């Protein structure tokens, strides 16, 4: 029914009949894709239309409808001039008012009407071919006189005057393509016999195929155009697909054939090819206006300006009548810039919008590039699985479109292979991507950089790739790329901190968050690198302080304050220490180190060395206790800080404490923050439900008070959530919170009362009784009875 509705454009009578006819096998809806094609098998439907819909009409009105079916749009002026119908305006209004035959399709106040496509197709079949051709010829003359070339072209094709149709298409086709009317041009060309094709039409066909991302076919058509048009077509294919090496020869040929305005156009193309090749100074010398574009700003490292220009271009592109701009699409440029700046959500948003725009424009090139940019967005967000999937889809979409289109997804996949430790696969993918760069120096530099980062993020520096990247970025005069390469070198241990600090100061987002070309994907290693850079180059401290804040530090950390990894300390449920990039909890050197960790966790402000020693070794001889404590403290330091500067996470002096900060996470402290947050705060219930029920078992008397307080506070906090949920009418949430509280403490009366209220609100009387019985049994085991307010509530709820 949906397809029938679409084909009939919602014409109720025809839609109902068509759906029934299709269900009975009398009509194939697939035959109706192009009603102007004229050969649809619609005999049964047409008979119905003739008998049931058109039959009651007056002969004059039916004749008007039949003769006007030659034209897609009807106006009083057209019918007066072509059909010589003086009462055209009144008749058209009458037919439109009926709602069955015509619809108004013009702007407000304009008298423009359209017949439903099915009706037009049927009526046109009733006309004798000579009559239809004569009407079409007269209509074509009228449309040309009134300056409507597209309507004139359709009428000439219908009249059989293919020579005049070819002439009109030669004159107006390029303008239609610029408006995105690629399908119109392609369909019109297909309806012209090849015998009337001129070199200009072959060039036009090449342009239409090029804009449809059918580059091989486009080159075939350009080969049959004039020498200049052929060269220009080949140039535009090379520019559209960013293949500078392929473009130089046709540029030379075009320049030899061109003169006047065409010569200026060729020089502008040469400048764009220079830009594509990474020769920016030469490009701007030839066409200074290129310096005001987003791609020039991007390739020189002016990212803020590049993003501003790309977003401005995107505003003028979305939804408008235009041709696809391929790699020049504003949305896709913006997506790439967002990814290299570390803004994954906006990078994904622009890539998805660009993908939708590519589908609207019918451009496989734009869709493939959008998928590659979506892969970059996912990679920036740390979602490697989604990134791999998007890169794979981009490669699949690029198949048969343009080899150059494969370079970006192959680059992403090469990074992922290197990051996973598969150097062989990474090398294979990189080699395949390098073969597709086609002289694009900027792409070459990005490819070397990203694959080097992939190997480095797996712990294997690739100095040769960084050398190649740096050389290519220097050739392109790309300050951003040079900063990325310098930071990657410094991260890998090279002694270039001053140069790297300068790059980080210019592009602090490379350290403050994960971006596509950050030297490290994780926060802690970026923080350690930041501290090292500022220590080596203090003059950049003020510029890089916001990056330190973004990394979680109140002030600029010193190198000894940054371990280069994050540590998760667990003392709830069981004791465990897990370090970033390690798959298993760390082994304990001594059992007492575990107790010391619990002791320090329950004393967030720390405690004196003497108090800590006494808590772990009560009553021990002072010399023995001191020696044992020193060994235990060292063992805990090994568990927490192995491979990091001593004292980065554990202060060891006369005052012992775990150092708070973004590199150390203690579950007890996080749990206490949740417990202390207000009831009904966003996410609080979910966090409370996930908390372990108690502190890890320990014989430390110093931890007993904290353990008891935690065990009592957790069911209280859950009950607070139950009460808040009941007040808000959220009985399911209330029941969930109260049930968890009673699981922790079966004798918790406030939780039981909340759960009984939740069950009563859901009309579950038996559940109310079960809750009360369970509470009474738990209280009895403690030698207690329910409070009067609990008994009163139960009697009220159970009647």
Number of C-alpha atoms within 10 A of each C-alpha: 13 10 14 21 16 11 22 20 14 14 20 14 13 24 21 15 16 25 19 15 17 14 12 10 10 15 20 16 18 10 14 21 10 12 15 15 11 13 12 17 14 20 12 13 17 19 13 15 19 14 10 11 16 19 12 10 10 9 11 10 14 15 13 16 22 20 21 24 27 25 22 16 17 22 17 19 17 20 21 14 14 19 16 11 15 13 11 20 15 11 17 25 17 14 17 17 13 10 12 17 20 23 18 19 14 14 8 8 6 10 16 19 21 20 23 20 19 22 23 22 22 21 22 21 16 12 15 9 13 10 13 22 20 16 21 27 21 19 26 29 15 19 19 15 11 11 10 13 19 21 17 25 24 21 28 24 21 23 23 15 17 19 16 16 26 24 17 17 22 18 14 15 28 19 11 20 22 15 14 20 18 26 15 15 22 19 10 18 21 10 15 17 11 11 8 13 17 16 18 21 23 24 27 28 27 30 27 28 22 25 26 21 25 20 23 15 13 24 21 17 21 26 18 17 21 16 17 20 22 25 27 26 26 27 26 19 25 24 20 22 22 28 24 24 15 18 23 17 14 20 24 14 17 25 20 14 17 18 12 7 8 15 15 14 16 24 17 19 21 24 24 24 29 22 26 28 23 29 19 24 16 15 25 19 12 17 17 13 13 19 17 13 14 26 23 24 21 23 23 21 22 16 23 15 16 24 23 15 20 25 21 15 19 21 12 11 18 18 12 13 14 17 20 28 16 24 19 16 22 27 29 31 28 29 31 27 22 27 28 22 24 25 21 25 16 17 30 26 17 26 28 20 18 28 24 17 22 23 13 14 23 19 22 25 26 29 27 29 29 33 29 32 34 32 32 34 32 25 26 28 23 17 13 16 12 17 26 21 17 26 28 21 17 28 21 14 20 24 14 13 21 23 18 21 28 27 27 26 30 26 29 29 27 30 31 26 24 26 21 15 18 16 19 12 17 26 16 14 22 24 15 16 26 21 14 22 25 23 21 24 23 25 27 24 28 22 27 24 28 27 29 30 32 30 24 23 21 16 13 16 19 19 15 11 20 24 17 19 28 23 16 24 29 16 15 25 19 23 20 21 25 25 24 27 32 25 30 25 24 21 24 19 11 12 11 15 23 19 16 26 30 21 21 26 21 17 21 20 20 26 31 25 23 25 25 28 24 24 28 25 22 19 21 22 19 26 32 21 24 32 23 21 28 26 19 15 16 14 13 18 19 12 16 26 21 18 26 21 14 15 20 17 16 13 11 22 19 16 20 16 20 26 24 23 21 23 22 17 22 21 25 21 13 12 17 18 20 19 19 14 10 8 8 11 14 14 11 15 16 15 11 19 22 20 22 20 23 24 23 18 22 19 16 15 13 17 16 14 18 15 13 20 22 16 18 22 17 12 9 13 10 14 9 11 18 17 13 17 22 14 16 22 22 17 21 22 22 18 22 27 22 12 11 18 14 17 19 23 24 19 16 17 10 10 14 20 24 22 18 14 15 17 24 20 19 18 17 23 16 11 19 13 10 20 21 11 13 12 19 15 11 10 9 19 24 13 13 21 17 11 15 18 20 20 23 16 16 16 10 13 11 16 21 15 11 17 18 12 12 20 17 16 15 25 28 19 24 27 31 21 27 33 28 19 23 19 11 12 13 15 23 17 20 28 25 20 27 30 23 20 28 22 12 17 20 20 23 21 21 20 31 25 23 25 30 27 23 27 21 17 16 12 11 13 15 11 16 21 16 12 20 20 12 15 23 18 16 18 17 13 10 10 8 12 16 18 9 9 11 18 14 11 14 18 9 9 16 12 7
